């Protein structure tokens, strides 16, 4: 790339030439069409004479009969032009051959120097389309080998060329077959702009001349060059012979358009060098951004390459490519590049392509953004000088690199393709099955099997070794049984290091595996390890990544512990036993080993949510009212509840059917209610109807004892409903009661599995109850009476959760299908007060209650095709103790603690505090 050192000798030459020059105060405009074919400088227009510091006897001539401007000098002097010169070449003439505005060559011609803001326009408009070699600036070199010539222009040079086979700048090229042995050199300052129009146009061309071993033609351009070519087979830069060099500074832009157009063409041991931040854009069938054949092209850091090519050109055999190296050509990338293949490239196109010994070397590392496939192809035939022609691509992708595409390697009789990739902090979205020679996947690197090209299942093949240093592979798999379809990594060599594995479930419902789903196949030494980057789930199952032999599998079962082999003990000698010959030898059993499959902890969260939604607002009469009816001791007025409130806190524990999942629930309930009407039909009984509403929140956590993963669930909801109660209320305060209620409940539910997306869904439904009991007076004393109250309750639980499709594809359904809870028990209580509370209307009622509870349906959930249920709730024993009391004639309070115990680890502990105010 150009540096200040590259231009040092140019600066000295320019300074020496310009030191004694006095330039005109305003820019000159010379229409070279009007110039004579030859003559003296004094015969030129005054504007041109004023800026040519030569003697009046200095002559100028055209080359033969062809219009070339500004001409050739043979005097050995250095003509210097001032700033702002504009040269207009012929426009309407139909020349058969060369049209050149500036040409410098011949014996003893050292060079020409122009100041800043030079503008050149030339064109050839031949009716028969035979216009050829329309150039802006050309130098052939000198006739003597040791006498190089040069052309120097300042900043902001602008060149416009219109015509077939035109060059903006040409060093060393001669279509007439003439050649020179001296070197030709062109040096251009910053902000060069070249535009060529016409087929086979070239922005800048550098070719060696007759004696390539001595003629080293060089074109050096400063920063921010902008080169535009339009027309079929056009080229932005071209180096064609040994010793040729084109060097552009930083921020260069090259744009070409037309079939078979090329941004940079380098051949025959030439060199092309671009500085940092170069941009190359090509458009057209069979277009190439960089084409290197037995030549070297070097791109600085952060190059941007874009190819918009629909297909191959009809007359051109090469597929479109961003970087294309063949025949020992080399493309060197100093620090990453952005390569984009746009358009409909269905007829083959490659972001990077090498063949017959070509090399693309990006091993120095940097940020690569590659949008397209890469290919390395071997040679089909060897030559005497190139017996083995391996084509090579080396990429070291770092700094948030990205690659969208596939990789292809082909082998042939005289060589093979080699693609070596290292990735750190980079992402490869692999769009089709791919092959690499070797791969190193470092920390921060990810390969996604993306399926963008419609290929159902992909395989990444590594011909040699694979190294994992904390990188990640993301497979797509139908997570079912052993025969599930999946992407795969196939390593023909050895593996080492550690790699993380993630899996996208593609429609799998989860199933029980035996061997597992193979995802990594290793032919050599399998020293590498593969482990889950995060949870792999489908349906009700968690999957693990497990090694068997050299290969790695996805399994839904729990790996059995290694058997403990006891130390051998020498047996005591025994008499031999002769077997009964009539008993056949049945041999070894073919029954596969029993395996236990691994359930997801989310199963427990769904079960807990369903259970809570049906039980949070479930009440019994005395949970809601807190007393049996009483009579005011002073006035004899019967009191009934007018407004009441209850607060409940509960902690529940249960296990699922697999025994792997342990769930804990913490719940809170607030309910309010009050009578709407009350009456008596015979003066002894009491009827009343009331309304109630409630709020509840329940949170749960499930832990897997197998995988150690956990899940959290949450239920928040409300209820509204009515209740109705009838008391027989005999004079001796004994007798029957019947209580009924019905509620409509609705809830927002959430399940948050570890390393899984949060799932939200709703549930709603009706719960209803009928309860009946009878109070027996067992005895009494001065201040207390003793009671026994057998009771029974039936509760319908009809709250159902909506179906929920999880982010991972699992369909979750509430599988409970309604539950009928029955409760039977007895309550013993004392009703009375202390002597100090005589005549104060203060009564207390401590009690103890025992119940048996039965559920016809346990809470159940179906995840895809696998059902799981809550264990331990079919038959439950309950013990409750508490106190209910009248604190004042209008205020009652009550509280109790209840403990429920079932089998398989079920338990529920509940505390309640309530109060009511009577009006």
N, C-alpha and C positions, 0 to 999 in steps of 0.2 A: 504494500500500500504506500502511497506517496507520503513522504516525510519531509521536513525542512532540509535534511541532508540531500535528498534527491534533487532538490531544486537549487542547491547552492551554486553550482556552476552556471545555471541559467541566470540566476540573479546577478552574478558577476558580469556575464556577457551583456545582459540588458543594461546594467548600470553603465558599463563602459561605452556602450553604443549611444545611450541617451544623455550622457553627461554634457555633451556639447551641442545637443540638439535644441532648437527652439521650435515648438509646435505651434500651429495656427490656433487662434483664439476660439474658432468655432469649427464644428465638424465639417468635413468635406464630403461631397456626394458626387461620385463619378459613375456615369453610365458607360461601362466598358464596351457596349455595342458600338459607340460612336468613335472609339479609338482607332487610329490607323493601324495597318498591319505591321509596320516597322518605322523606325525613325529615331530621332534624337529626343532626349528628355525635353529639350526646349520646345519641341513640337507638340508636347502634351498640353492639356488644358491648364490654365493658371492654377486652379485649385490643387491639381496633382503635382505640378512643378514645385509648388510652395512647400510641400511636405516630403520631397525626395532630395536629400542633401547630397547631390552628385554633381559632377561637372557637366557643363552643357554639352560636352562631347559624348557623354555616356549614351549608349544606344540601347534600344529595346527591340525585340523581334517576337513574332509569333512562332510557334513550333510548327514548321511545315505550313500547311494551309489550314490548320485547325485553329479555331478561336480559343486561345488560352490567355488568361489575364490573371494577375499581373505577371508578367513575362519572365524570361530567364535572363540572368545577368552573367556575363562572362569576364567581368573585370576584377573579381576578387574583393570588391568592396561589400559592405554590409548596409544595404538600404534600410532606413528606419522610417516607419510611418507613425504619424501622431495619433491622438485619441479621436474616436468618433468617425472613422472612415467607413463609408458604405460603398460596396462594389456590387453593381447589378450586371449579371452576365446576360448572354443572348437569350432572347425569349421566343421569338417567332421563327427562328431559322430551323431548317430541317437538316441538321448535320448527321451524317452517317456514323460518325465516330465521336471523338472526345470533345467535350465542352468543359473547360476548367477555368475557374476564375483566378486562382493563384497557383502557379507552378514554379518550382525552384529545382533546377538540376543542371548538370553539365560540368565541364572541367573547371575546377578552381572556383566553384560557387559556394562560399561558406555559409550564407544564410540570409534570412529576411526577418526583421523584427517589426511587429505592429504594437501599437499602444492598446489601451483599453477600448471597449465598446466597438470592436470591429464587427461589421455586418456584411455577409456575403449572400447573394441570391443568384442562382443559376438554374437553367432548365433547358431541356431539349424537347421540342414538340414535333416529332417526325410523323408525317401522315402514315407512313408504312410501318410504324412502330419499330424502326430500326435504330432509334437513338441509343447510343451506348456511351458508357464512361463519362457520366455527367458528375464532375467533382467540384467540391468547394475549395479545398486546399490539397495540393499534391506535391510530394517531393520524391524523386526517384533515387536520389543519391548521386554522388559524383562519379565521373569516369575513372578517377584514380582511387585506388583502394584506401589510401591513407589520408584522403581528403574528404571527411564527412561534411554533409550539408545539413542545415537545420532551418526550421521556421519556428519563430516564437511569436505568440500572441498574448496580449494581456488579459485582464478579466473581462467577463461579460461578452465574449465572442459569440456571435449568432450566425449560424450557417443554414441556409435553406436550399435544398437540392431537389429538383423535379425532373425525373427522367429515369429510363431503364438503366440498371447496372451503375447507379450513381453512388458516390461516396461523399460523406461530409468531410472527412479527413482521410487521406490515403498516404501512407509512407511505404514506398518501395514496390508499388504495383504498376504494371504496364501492360495493357491489353494488346499492344502492337508487337509484343515479343521483344522489345528493347530491354536492356538490362544494364545495370551499373554495379560496380563492385564496391563502391564506397557506401558507408552507412548513411541512412536517411533518418533524421530525428525531428520530431514535431513536439513542441512544448506549449501547452495551453494553460492559461490561468484559471481562476475560479469562475463558477457560474457559466460554464459553456452550455450552449443550447444548439442542438443539431436536429433538423427534421429532414428526412428524405421521403420522397413520394415516387413510387414506381417499383416494379418487380426487381428482385435481386439488389435492392438498395442496401447500403451498409452505412451505419453511422460513422464508425471508425475502423480502418483496415490497416494492419501492419504486416507486411510480407518481406522476407529477405530477397535479395536480388541474385544476380548471376552467380556470384561467389558467396554462398551462404556461410561458409566458414569464416569469412572476414566481414561481411556486411551484416551488422547487428542493428536492424531497424527498430526504432523505439518511439512510442507515442506516450507522453506523460501529460495527464490532465489533472487540474486541481480539484478542489472540493465542489460539491453540489452540481456536478455535470448532469445534464438532462438530454437524453438521446431518444428520439422518436423515429421509427421507420414504419412505413405502410407499404404493403405490396407482397405478393407471393414470394417466398424464398428470401425474404428480407432478413437482415441481421443487424443487431445493435452494435456489437463488437466482433471483429474477426482477426485472428492471428493465424497465419497459414504456413509459415516456414520456420525452420530452425533458427533460433536467435531472435525471432520477433518478440516484442514485448509491448503490451498495452497496460498501462497502469493508471487507474482512476482513484481519486482521493475519496474522502468520506462523503456520505449522503448522496451517492450517485443514483440516478434513476434511468432505467432503460425500459422502453416500451416498444414492442413490435406487434404487428398485426398482419395476417395473411397466411395462406396455407404454407406449411413447412417453414414458418418463420422461426428464428432463433434469437434469443437474447444475447448470448455469448457463444461464439463458435471458436474453438481452439484446436489446432491440429499441428502435426509435424514438429514436435518438440518445442513448440512456442510456449510463451507464458502470458497469462492474463491475471492481473491482480486488481481487486477492488477493495477499497477501504471499508470502514465500519458503516453500518446502517444502509447498505445498498438495497435498492428495490428493483426487481426485474419482473416485468409483466408481459406475457406473450399471449396472443389470441390467434386462433386458427387451427385448422386440422393439422395433425402431426407436428404441432408446435413443441419447441423445447426451450426451456429457460436457459440452461447451461449445457453445452454439448462439447465434451472433451474427448478427442481421439488422439492418442499418443502425444498428449500435451498436458500442461498443468494449468488449472484455474484455481486461484485462491480467493476466497471470499472472507472479508473481515467479520467482525462480530455483528450479530443481529441482522443478518441478511433477510430480506423478505422476497419470496418468489411465488408468483401466481401464474398458473397455466389454465387458460380457458379454451379447451379443445374438445370438440364434439366427437371426433373420430380420427382415424388415419386419413391422410390425403390419398386420393386414388392412385397417384403416381409415386407414392413414397412408402417404403417398406417399414420405416421405424414408427413405433408407437409414440404417442405424445408422452413427454416426461418433463419433470421439473429439473432434476440433475441427471445427466446422462453421460456416463463415462465408459469408453470402450477402447480396445486396442492399446492397452497400457496407459490410457488417459487417466489423469488424476484430478479430482476436485477436492480441495482442502477447505474445510470449514473451521475458521478460527475460534468461533464462540457461539455455536448454535445458529439456527436459521428458522424462518417461517416459510413453509412450502405448502401451497394450496393448489389442488387440482379441481377446477370448476368445470361446469358444463356437463353434458351427458357423455361420460367417458366409458360407455358400455363396451366399446370395441378395443379395450385395453388402454390403459394409461397408467403411468407410474410417477409418484412424487420423486422417487430416486430409483435409477435403473443402472446396472453395470453389466457388461458382458465382455468376453474375450480379453480378460485381464484388466478391465477398468477398475478404478478404485475411487470410492467416495469416503473420505476420512473425516469423521466428526468426533474422533476419539479424544480430542482435547477438552471436550465437555462444554456445556452451555445450554441455553434454553432453546429447545426445538419445538416448533409447532408444525406438525406434519399432517396435512389433510389429504390422504391418498395412500396407495399401496407402494411397497418397495419391492425390488426384484434384483437378484444376483444370478447371472446365468453363465455357465461354463462355455468354453469354446468347442465347436464341433470338429475342428481340425487344428493340429499343431503346425508350427512352421519351424524352419531350421534355427531361427533366432529366438523364437518363443515356444519352446517345446511344451511347457505347461502354462496354461493361462487361466488361473483362478481369478474370478471376479470377486471383489471385496467391497462390503459396506460396513463401516464401523461407526456406531453411534454411542455417544455417552450423554444421555439425556438427564439434565439436571434443572434446577431452578424453575420448578413448576412447568416443566415441559408437557406437551400433549401430542399424542399421535392417534389419529383416527384412520384406520386402514388395516391392511393385511401384509404379510411378508411371504415372499415366494423364493425358493431356491431350486435351480435346475442344474443337473450334472450332465456332462457330455464326455466324449472320448478324450478330449485334450484338456479337461479341467472341470472344475465345479464352482458353484457359487458359494460364497462365504458371507454370512451376515452375523456380525457380532454386536450384541446390544448390552449396554449397562444402563440401568435406570436408578436414579435417586431423586426423590421428590418429583416424580413424573407419573403420567397416566397414559396408558395405551388402551384405547377402545378398539379391540380386535374385531373387525367386521366380518372375517371369514377365517376358515381354517388356515393356519400359518405354519411356517417352518423357519427356524433360526439355527445357526451353527452352535452358538452358545449364548447363554443368557445369565446375567447377574441382576438380581432384583433386590436392591438395597432398601433401607428404611425410607418410608414415604413414597415408595413406588407402588403402583397398582396396575394390574392388567384386568380389564373388564372384557369378558366374552360377550360382545354386544349384540350379535345377530342382526345387524342393520341391513346386510345384503340378503336377508331372507333364508340364509342357510340354517336349517333347523338346529343342528348340534355341531359344535366346533371342536377341533383338536389342535392344540399347540404342540408341535413336535420340535424337540431340541435334539439335533443330530449328535452333539457331543455332550458337554457338561452343563448342568444347571446349578447355580449357587443362589441360595436365599439368605439374605442378610436383613430380615425383618420386613421384606416386601409382602404384598398381598395379591392373591389371585381371587377373582370373583367369578364363580361358575354359575351357569343356569342349569337347573336340574328339576325334573319332575319327581318330587319327593314322595315316592311310594315304596315299593318293595325292591328286591334285588334287580329286577329287570327294568328299572326306571331308566329313561333316556337322560343323558347328561352331557355337558362339555367335559373335556379331559385334557390333562397335561401328559404328554408322552415323552420320556427322556430316554434316548438311546445310549447315552453315556452314563455318567455318575451324577448323583445329587449330594449336596452338602448344605450345611447351614439350616436356618429355620425360616419357614414361610407361613404366613397367616392365610387362612382360607375363609371366604365368605360365599354364601350360596343364595341365589335368588330362586325361590320356588315358583316353577312355571306350572301352576294348575294341579300340583300334587295334593292329595288329600291326606297324606301320611299313611304309613302302613308298617307292619312288622317285617323287619328284614331278618335274613339269616346270615349270609355272607356280607351283604352290604352292597352299596352302589359304588363301583370303582371310579375314582376321579383322577388318580395319579398312577401311571404305569412306568416302572423303572426297569431298564434292561441291565444296567451296570450295577455298581455299588450304590446301595440305597442308604447312605449315611445322613441324608437330609431329613428334617422333621417338618411335618405339616400340622398346624393346629388351628382351631376355630378362632377367627377374628372376632366373632360375636355369635350369638345364638343362631342355630339353624333349626327352624321349626316348620312343621306342617301338621295340620289337624291337631290331634291331641298329643303329638309326640315331639320330643326334642331329639335331634340327631347329633351324633358325635363324629369326629374324624379319627379313624382308627387305622393303624398299620397292620397288615397281614402279609407276612413274607416281605417282599420288596415293595409292594404296592400299598396304596392308601384308599380307604373306603369311607362312605357315609353309612352309618348304622343307627338304627333307632333303638337298639337294645343295650342293656347294661353289660359291659365287659365283666365276665366272672373273675373273681380273685384267683390268683395262682394257687393251685392246691399245695397244701403243706405236706411234704413227704417226710414221714417219721424216719428216724435213724433205724437202720436194719438191726434186727435182733436174731441171733443164731437160734434156730428152733431146736426144741428137744427131739431126739430121734423117736419116730413112731413106726408102728408096723405099717407096711404098705397096704393100701386099699385097692382092691380089684374092682373096677367099675362094672355095673350091671350091663351086660352086652345088649340088653333089650332096650336100654334108654338111648335115644339118638343124640348125637352131638349137634346142638342147635347153632353153634358158632357164635360169632360176635353180632350183637344187635345192630340193625341198621337204623334204629330210631334216632333222629337228630337230638342233640342235647337241648334240654329245656332252657330257654332264654327268657329273661325278664326285660320288657321294653320300658323305655324311659318316657314318662308323661310330663307334659308341660305344667309349670306351676300356675299358669293362667286358668287351668281347669278348676283349681280351688277357688280362685277369685270369682269366676262366673257362678260356681255353686253357692258361694257365700252371698253374693248379690241376690241371687234368686231366693235363697232362704230368708234373708233379711226383709226383702220386699213383701213377703207373705206373713211375717211374724211380728214386725215392728209395732203395728197398731192393734195387735190382738190383745183383748182384755177379758177379764172376768168381772162379774158384778161388783165385787168388793174391791177390785183394783180401781174401779171407776168411781164408786160412791163412798167407799171407806166406812160403811156402817150398816147394821141392820136398823130397821125403823125403830125410833124411840118416841116416847111421849114426854112432853115438857112436864116436869114434876110439879111446877108451881101453877101453871095455867091449864094443864091438860090438853094443850093445843098440839096436834100432830104436826111434826116438822118434816119437810122434804127438802131435798137438795135443790138449790136454785142456781148456783154457779160453782163449778168445781174445776180443779186443775191437778194434773199429775205429771211428775217428772220421773223418768226411768233411765237408769244406766245399766248396761249389761256387758258381760264378757263371755264370748262363746269360743269353744275349741272343738274341732272335728278333724277327721282324716278322710281322704277320699278312698274310693274302692280299691285302688292299687296299693294303698298303704305307703306310697312314696311321698305324698303331699300332706303337710300339716298346716292347718289354717287357724288363724286367730282373728276374732271379730270383736270390735268395740263399738257399742251403739249408744245413742242417746235419743230419747223420745220425749216430746212435750205435747200433751193433749189438754184441750179445754172443752168444757161442755156445760149445758144447763138445761133445766126443764122448760118445756114449752107449754105443757098442760098437765094437770093431775086431777083425779077425781076418785070417788068411792061409789060403789054400786049398792052396798048394804050397810055402810057405816063402819064396817070392820076391815074390809080389804082396802087396798090402795092401788090405783093405776096411775102411771105417769109416762109421758112421752117427752123425749128431749133430743137435742142436736149436739153434735160434737165435731171437732176438727182437730187435726194434729200436724205436727212437723217432726221429721225424724232424719237422723244422719247416722250412717253406719260406715265404718272403715275396716278393711280387713287386709291381712298379709298372709301369703302362702309361701312356704319354703319347701323346696324339694330336698329330701334327704339323699337323693342320688346325684343330681347334678349340682346341687347347692345354689341353683338359680332361685330367684324369688319373683313374686308378683304381688301387686297391690290392687285392691278394689275399693270402690266407694259407691255408696247409694245415698242420695238425698231426695226426699220426697214429702208429699203431703197426703192428707186424707180428709174427707168430709163424709158425714153420714148421720143416721138417726138411731136412737135406741128406744126400747119400750120395756117397762118392768111392771110386773104384777106381784103384790104381796098379799097373802091370805091374812096375815097379821091378826091372829087370834088374840083374844083378850089376855091370854097368859103369855103372849108374845112368842108363841111357837106356831109352826105351820109352814106351809109351802111358799115358794116363790118361783117365778119364771122370768128370765131375762133374755131379751133378744137384741141384737144390733146388726146393722149392715153399713159397710163403708165402701166408698169408691176411693181407690188409691192410685197415685201416679208418681213415678220416680225417674230421676236422671241417674244413669249408671255409668261407671267408668272402670276400665281395667287397664292397668299399667304394668305390663310385663317387663322384666329386666331386658334391656337392649332391644326393646320392641316399641313400635309406635303405640301411643295411647289410643285405646278404643273407647268410644262413647256410644251409648245406645239408651233406649227408653224402655220402661215397663209400666204396665197399668193393669187394672182389673179390680174385681170385687172380692171382698172377704165378708163373711157373715157367720153369725153364731146364734145358737140356742142353748141356754143353760137353765137347769132346774135343780132345786135343792129343797131340803126340809129340815127345819130347826127343832130339835128335841131339847126340852129342859130336863137336865139330869138331876138337878138339885139346887138348893139356894141356902144362903145364910143371911145375916142381918143386912149386909151391904153388898153381897155378890150373889149372882146366879150362875149356874154352870150349864153349858150347852154343848150339844153335839150336832153337827150339820153335815150329813152326807150330801154329795152333789155330783152332778154329771154335766158335761158340756160337749157339744159337737160344733166344730168350726170348719167352714168351707174356705179353702184358700185358692183363689182363682186369679191371682196376679201373674201375668205372663210377660216375659221379656220379648221385645222385638228380635227378629233374626238380625244378626250382625255379621257382615263380611269384613273380616280383619284386613289390615293393610297387606299382610303376607298372603292373602287369598283364602284363608280358612273361613268356612261358613259355620257360625256358632248359632245353635238353636236351643231354646229352653225346652227341655225334654220332660219336664215334670208332669205335664198334662193334668193338673189339678190334684189336690191332696185333701183328704178328709181326716182331720185331727179329732180324736176323741180323748176326753179326759174324765177319769172317774177317781173320786177321792172323798176324804172326810176332813172336816174342820172341827177342832175342839177349841172352845173359847170361854172366857170368863167375862161376864158383864157386871160392872159394879164400880164402886168408888170407895175411897177411904172415909173414915168417920169425919175427918176434918173438912171434907167436902159436902157434908150434909146440907141440904137446902141451897146448893150452889149450881144445880143443873150441870154438874160436871161428872161425866161418865167416861170410863176407860174399858177397853175390850182387848186384852192380850189374847193371842191365838197361836196355834200351831196347826199346820195343814199338811197332809200327805196325799199325793196323787200318783196315779199311773196314767201315762200318756202314750197313745198309739197313733202312728201316722201310716196311712195306707200307701202313700207314695213319698219316697225321699226326694229331696231336691236333686235334679238330674240335668245334665247338659250334654248336648251332642255337638262335637266338633268334627265337621265333615261326617265321616261314617262311624266315628268312635264315640260311644256313650260312656259317661262317667257319672257316678252319683256320690252323694254325701252319706257316709256311713254312721251308724250309731243312733239314728233317730227313729228307728221303727218302733222300739219300745223303750220308754224313758221313765225313770223314777224321779219324783220331785218331792222335796221337803221345803216348807215355807214357814217362817216365823215372823210375827210382827205385832203391832199394836194399833188399834183404832180408838179414837177418843174425841169426846165433845169437850172443848176447852172452855167455851162460853156458850150461852144459849144459841148463838148464831154461827159460831166458828167450830168446824171439825177439822182435825188433822189425822193422818194415818201414814204409816210406814211399814215396810216389810223387807225381808231378805229371803230370796228363794235360791235353791240349788237344785239343778237337774243333772242327772247322770245317766248316760247310755252306754252301749258297748263300743268297742274299737276306738276308745279315746274321746267319745263325745261328752261334753259338759257345758253347762250354761250357768253362770252366776249372775244374779240380778238383784238390784236394789231399787226401791221405789219410795218416793215421798209425795204425798198428796194433801190437798186441802180443799175445803168448800166453805162457802158462805151462804147461810140461809136467810132469806128475806122474810 
